Amino acid sequence: MAENLKNFNWPGWPLKNNPYGEDFDLEARKRMVTGSKMLLSFINKYKGNLGSVILEVGPFFNPLITPRNFPKAKIFYWENDYYVIKYLKKLYSKKEIYPIFSDLNKIEGNSFLKLKLETQKNFKTKKISFDSVIISHVFNYIDYKLFLMTLKEFIKKDGLIFINNVADYGLPTFFSERRPKSIQETIKILKETGYTIIEKKVFESQNKKHQKNQRLIIVAKSN
Ligand SMILES: C[S@@+](CC[C@H](N)C(=O)[O-])C[C@H]1O[C@@H](n2cnc3c(N)ncnc32)[C@H](O)[C@@H]1O
């Protein structure tokens, strides 16, 4: 199970000769997974409202939504790391789990069309409609405003969206110029793009050396 992947020596991201140094050494990986799991208590709190079709964006090797905690759900993963896709496909080959390659920095043209087709073919109807969406530690790598606007097409009205983010935290090599610059900005953009905040929590950093900013966790619904 993904949850049991203990050694943090992930395919394609070896610990030995890790090119990102302190930004992605063993301790950094542990911090990432621990921080990611802070969203779980929020997911569990609203468990009954997540619905039966759930999208998790950028799950990496430790998805928060799994067939173990959501046995009846159809789970989609949108992810741009081929190693993760391969890993999750193998892990969940016999389940209603759909890891789909998607570069969320290319949500236009042919690559977006491909993502839509790959996703849609697993729906009984023509329309892609997620009941809820989970996005943990991904906003720093994408144009998050554009993503939130685009997501409106795929998330049902009143569908829940769970966000976990720390501004300027992660692997700077991959940061998007259009990442969130602050908690205030993230909240403003979320409202502007058509979501209503249900719950918002800000956590102080447990490790200011590596993570200087506060953590923002939001549960919102699509208007
Ligand atoms: C820092 S990891 C977060 C992993 C996990 N969700 C967590 O909370 O720790 C960022 C994730 O987003 C994915 N990702 C980064 N850029 C992306 C992009 N442009 N399109 C899709 N996924 C992306 C990465 O491959 C990875 O799975």
The ligand as an ORCA input file, in Angstrom:
! r2SCAN-3c Opt
* xyz 0 1
  C       5.131     18.413     -3.244
  S       4.316     17.105     -4.071
  C       2.888     16.932     -3.071
  C       2.558     15.504     -2.762
  C       1.396     15.313     -1.803
  N       0.135     15.676     -2.425
  C       1.587     16.112     -0.544
  O       0.612     16.685     -0.059
  O       2.687     16.147     -0.010
  C       3.669     17.899     -5.508
  C       2.849     16.982     -6.359
  O       2.300     17.700     -7.449
  C       2.685     17.089     -8.670
  N       2.835     18.158     -9.659
  C       3.778     19.117     -9.679
  N       3.632     19.904    -10.751
  C       2.563     19.439    -11.430
  C       1.925     19.807    -12.653
  N       2.377     20.813    -13.384
  N       0.863     19.084    -13.054
  C       0.404     18.041    -12.321
  N       0.965     17.641    -11.171
  C       2.041     18.324    -10.723
  C       3.992     16.391     -8.326
  O       4.360     15.398     -9.234
  C       3.675     15.864     -6.959
  O       2.919     14.699     -7.005
*
